[in-house]
Amino acid sequence: MASLKNLRAIVEKQQLKHIYPGHGPVITNKAVDKIDEYLRHRSERELQILATLRADAWLSSCELVCKVYGSQLSFIIKISALLNLTHHLHKLQREGKVEAAYPALWKIQAK
């Protein structure tokens, strides 16, 4: 999220029209709009993670992947989803919204 916000500031300040993502096609028009789309998507995913954790006491990262992304993912997509979800969880942990227990069990942070 922070890197997307930084990228958005650079693109807006320099009025860039094109961006070159790490995968997928080159963004050739309205780069700021695409970055905003990514930011919205990431925010929605975080809300989905928090809602899922509110429904259960403790969930492993793998259980969260199945509940958030669905259980019908191929192995390679599931691994990618797990990496993405883990980044979200660590961000939410830094913000005091979730807590973790070894090994990779998560729940909503107790207030």
ZICORMO-V709643 format. One record per backbone hydrogen bond with DSSP energy under -1.0 kcal/mol. NH is the residue of the N-H (numbers start at 1). CO is the residue of the C=O. E is the energy in kcal/mol with one decimal. If there is no record, write none. Layout:
NH/CO/E  NH/CO/E
This chain:
5/1/-2.5  6/2/-2.5  7/3/-2.7  8/4/-2.6  9/5/-2.1  10/6/-2.1  11/7/-2.9  12/8/-2.7  13/9/-2.6  14/10/-2.7  16/11/-2.0  19/27/-1.8  27/19/-2.5  34/30/-1.7  35/31/-2.3  36/32/-2.5  37/33/-2.0  38/34/-2.3  39/35/-2.6  40/36/-2.6  41/37/-2.5  42/38/-2.6  43/39/-2.3  44/40/-2.7  45/41/-2.3  46/42/-2.2  47/43/-2.1  48/44/-2.1  49/45/-2.4  50/46/-2.6  51/47/-2.4  52/48/-2.1  53/49/-2.4  54/50/-2.0  55/51/-1.0  59/106/-2.3  61/104/-1.4  64/60/-2.4  65/61/-2.1  66/62/-1.9  67/63/-2.3  68/64/-3.2  69/65/-2.8  78/74/-2.6  79/75/-2.2  80/76/-1.9  81/77/-2.8  82/78/-2.4  83/79/-2.1  84/80/-2.3  85/81/-3.0  86/82/-2.4  87/83/-1.7  88/84/-1.9  89/85/-2.7  90/86/-2.4  91/87/-2.0  92/88/-2.8  93/89/-2.3  94/90/-2.3  95/91/-1.7  96/93/-1.6  97/92/-2.9  99/107/-2.8  101/105/-2.3  105/101/-2.9  106/59/-2.9  107/99/-1.9  109/97/-2.3
